[in-house]
Amino acid sequence: MGKQAPSTIKQRVALSSVAASVFLIVIKLVVGIATGSLGIISEAIHSMLDLGAALLTYFTVRVSDMPADTRYNYGYGKYESLSALIEAGLLVATSLVIIDKAVLRLFVASVSIEVTWMSFGVMALAILVDASRAKVLARTAKKYNSQALEADALHFSSDILSSSVVIIGLVATRAGFPEADPLSAIAVALLVLTASYRLGRKTVLILLDRAPEGLAEQIRSSTIRISGVTDVHNIRIRHSNSKVFIDMHISVPETLPFKQVHDITERIEQDLSALGYDADVVIHAEPDTATGADQAAGGPGRPAPRASIADVITSHGMKFHDLTIRHTEKRYMIDFHLELPRDLSVEQAHGICDMLEADINRSIPHSVVNIHVEPIDR
């Protein structure tokens, strides 16, 4: 049996949640009506909402993984965020209805509740089903970065809490406190409202294209370490489903050949993928005219470093190539490839690099040296 596509797996998981929601609605309604428990009936209404959310999730994941086209240049991923926002709105509406009915039962019309073994049995069974679905949905949502499945997992997770609250209310009712049932219903609604707020806030921020917290700095730190990049700026990020779209500008020495600039952009994309993002990256490379001039002259008022570095390396009888020098206000960033015999041990090569780094720092104080060792035959 071949490996299934992510979209197929997401659809299968979403469809199984639909079946679980239908099952829970039926058993909760039957027991809630039979016993007169508003807490259990409110849970049945909550499960009806879960059914609508599960259906919405199923149809959403079918659409969201469709490839980009001429109408949707960035793909259909935002449908997942829109679906999650609709689910949050439905949760809020349902919670307000439950609170209204509970307040009426507390202060206007009291209802006799029959607490039986079925009341506890149905809620215990609901917790088992909810826990199973929440675990599968959360794992799949995390693996494929699906907001719609994440929202569905949140529904089932909140059901576990709310079912526990209902059980507490049933225990208190059986002990002679009938007010505990509508109070447990209000507690369920408040839990759902809290989950709705968190879900709604997250999806609104994604729909408004707010960049993920700290990602821009991660991108900047990862990119500036790459040899040949002198500056990183104008980073723009938008999130859509499992993809992150990144638009950024980098500065490179104006003397670099086009092939080397292309290699740098390829390296940037590889490093960003290593951060764990499915990234679609657009990189604008700009010539750094100051670096091109100052690499030869060392910058205004500075000694020329290229000749000094060459003297240090050749004084030890070694060969090098691809020397790149960048400088900031405080230091030089020196990068070069050093040719060493391939039969040297790692310890010997490391010792040579340490020696060269120390000699270069004596010649050019406060420099940061990055040496790439290339093995050659003697």
N, C-alpha and C positions, 0 to 999 in steps of 0.2 A: 504494500500500500504506500503510495507516494506521499511526500510531505505536503500538508495542506497549506494553502496561502493564508496569510494573516487575516485578510478580509473574511475568508470562509470560517476561520476559527472564531472571529468576533461575532459573526452572524449566528453561529451555532450556540455560542454562550448566551447571546441576547435572547434567542428563541427559547432556550431552556428556562430563562427567567420569566418569560411569558407564561409557560406551563406552570411554573411554581406559584406565580401570582394567582392564577385561576384556581388552583387547588386550595390555597390559603383563603381566598375570598369565600369559597363555598363552605368550608368547615367553620370559619369564624361566624358567618352569617347564620348558619343553622344553629350553632350553639348559642350565639348572642341573642337571637330572637327567642329561642327556647327558654333561656334563663332570665331574659330581661336585662342583661348587663350592658350598660352603656359603654363601659370600658371595652368589652369584647366587640360590640357593634362599631365603636370608633376605630378599633383595630381592623375590622372588616372594610370600613370606608378607606382607611389608610392603605389597605391592600388593593382596593379598587384603583386608588391613585397609582400604586405600584404597577398595576396591570397596564394602565394608560402610559406610564413612563416606560415600562418594558417594551410595549409595542412601538412607542416613539423611538426608543433606543434601537430596536431591531431595524426599523426602516431607515434610521439615520446612518447606522454603520454600513448599510448597503449602499448608501449614496456617498458617504464621506470619503471612501477610498477610491472613488473614481478619479482618473488622471485629469490633470489640468487641460483645458481646451481654450478656444478663442473667446468664450464667454466668461469663464472663470480661470483667469491666468494663473492664479495661485492654488488651483484645485478646489475641492469641495469640503475641505476640512472644517471650515467655520460652521458647517451644518451641525457638527457635534456640539459646539459651544452654544449655538442657538437652541438645540434640543435640551441641553442641560439647563438653560435659562428658563425655558417653558416649564420644565419639570419643577424648578424652584418655585415658579409662580403658582403651579397647581398645588404644591405642598402648602404654601401660605394660605390659599383659599380654603383648602380642606381643614387646616388647623383652626381657622377662624370659625368655621361651621361647628366643629367639635366643641370648641370653647363656649359658643353660644348655647348649644344644647345642654352642656354640663351646667352652666349657670342657671338655666331655666329649671333643671332638675333639682339643683341645690336650694333655690329660693322660691320657686313657683309650684311645681308639681312633683311630688315625691313618687317614686315607683318601687314596687316590691321586687326584689331581686332574689332569685333562687340560685344559690351557689352549690354546684354539684361537682362530682369528679370529672364530668365532661368539661366544665369550665377550666379546670386546671390542666386537663389533658390536652385540650385544643391549643392552649397557650404554650405548653411545653413543646408540643409538636411543631408549632409555628416557629419557636426559637431555634429548633434543630434545622428546619428547612431554611430559615433566614441566615443562620450561621454558615451553612453549606454554600448557599448562593453568594453571600457576601464575599466569602473566601475566594471562590472561583472568579467572580467578577473583578475583584480587586487585583488578583494576580494577573488576569488577562489585560486589565486596564493599564497596569504598570508595565507589562511586557511590551504592549503596543502603543502606549501613551495615548489611550483613548479617553477623552473627557466624557463621552456618552456612557461608556461602561463604568467609568468612575462614579458618575452620578447615580447610575443604577445600583452600584455597590453601596453607595451612601444610603439609598433608600432601604435596602435590606439590613444594613448595619443599624440604622435608626429604629427599624422594626424590632431588632433584638432588645434594645433598651426599652422601647415602649411596651413590648410584651412583658418584660420583667416588671415594669411599673404596674401593669394591669393585674398581674399575679399578686403583687403586694396589696393592691386594692381589693381583690377578691378575698384574700386572707383576712383583711381588716373588716370587710363586710360580714364575713362568716362569724367573726368575733363580736359582732354587735355594733358595728359602725357603718351604716349604710351610706353615709356621706363619702366614704372612702372611694366608692365606685366613680361618681362624677369627678371627684378630685383627681383620681388616677387618670381619667380621660383628659383633664386639663393639663396634667403633667405630660402626658403623651403629646398633646398639641404643642406645648412649649418646647419639648425636645425636637419636634419636627420643625418648628419655626427657627430654632437655632441652626439646625442642619441646613435649612433653606437659605438662611442668610449667608452662611459660609459658601455654599454652592453658588448662590446667585452672585456674590461679590467676585468670586474667582472667575466665573464665566464672563461677567461684564468687563473685567479687566482684560481678558483675552480678546473679547470682541472689540474693545477699544485699542487693541494693539499695544498694550503695555508690555514692555520688555520683561522677561523673566528676571527676578531679582539676582543681581551679581553676575549675570551672564556676560554683560558688556566688559566687565573688568577681567573675567576669565579669558575672553577673546583677546583683549588687549595684551594681557600678560603672556598668553601662549604665543601670540604673533610677534611681539617685539623681541623675543628670544631667538627668532630665526635669523640666520646669517644673511645680511643684505638688506634687512628691513631697518630703516632709520626712524620711522615714526608710524603710529597707527592712530587714525582719527575718523571722525564722522561715522561711527558705528551705529547702524540702525537695524533693529531686530523686530520681526513680527512672528507670532506663534500661530500655527494653524494645524489642528489635529496633532499628528505625530511629527510634523515637520517644523523646523525652525528656519525662517528665511533671514539671511544675514547679508547686509549691504555694508561694505566698509572701504575706506581709503587707506592705502599704505604709501609711504615714501621710500624710494630706493635711490641709490646713487645714480646720477644721470649717465655715468660712463658704463653701467652694466649692459651687457648685450641682451637682446630681446629673449633669447633662449633661456638665459639665467633668470630673468624676471618671471618668465612662464614657470620655470621650475619652482621658484619661490611661492607663486600662487598655488601651485599643486601641493606643495608642502603645507601651506596654511590650511587648505581644505582637509588634508589627511589628519593634521593635528586637531582640527575642530571636530572631526568625526570621532577621534579618540576620546574626546571629552564626554561622549555618550549621547550626542545629538544627531538626529537625522537632518543634517544641515544642507540647505540649498544656498550656496555662497556666491555672491557677486563681489569681485574685488577690483577696485579702481587703483591702478598703480600710477603714482605721480613721480616725476624726476625731482630728486633732492639736489638742487643746484649748489647749495652751500656745501654739502658733503663732497660733491665732485671736485670742487675747487680746493676745499680744505684738506682733503685726503693727501693731496700732493704737497701743499704748503704747511699743513699742520694747523690751519686756522689762524685768525688774527693774533699776532703776538706769541705764537706757539712754535716750537721746533718741528721740523718735518719728521713725522714718525716712521714713514715707510722705509727710509734709508737706515734708520736706527734699528728697526726690527730685522731687516735683511742682514745687517752687519752682525747682530747677535746670533742669528741662526747659522749663517755661513761661517762664522768664527769657530763653530763646533763641527764644521765639515758636513753639514746637513743641507738637504734640498727641500724647498717648499714651493707651493703655488696657491693660487686663488686667495691672495691676501686681501681681506676687506677690513677697512678701518672706518669706524663711526666715532663721533665724539659728541658729548653733551657739554654742558657748562662746566662739569666737574671732572669728567674722566673720558678716556678713550676706550672704545669697545673694539678689541682686536680679534680677528677670526682668520685662521689660515689652515691649510692642509700640509701636514708634515710627512715626508717620505722616510720610512724606517724599514730596515731589513725584516722580512717576514719571519725569520727564525728567532727573533728576539722574544723573550717571555713577556707576558703582560706586566709583570713587576718591573722589568727593565725599561719597557716603553713608558710606563707611568713615571719612573724616575727621571727619564730624559725630559718628559713634558714638564714635570715640576721644576727641573733645573732651568729650562728655557723660560718658563713663566716668571721665575724669580729674576733671571737676567733681564728680561724685557721690562719688568717692573722697576728695576734699578735704573734702566735707561729712560723709561717713560713712566714716572711715578703715577700711582692711582689708576693704572690701566686694568681693564678686565680682559683676560686672555682666554680664548676658546680655541683649542687645538684639535683638529681632526687627523687622526693617524691613518695613513694609507700604507699598507704593507707592499714592499717591492722586493724583487729578487736582487741579491747582492751582485 
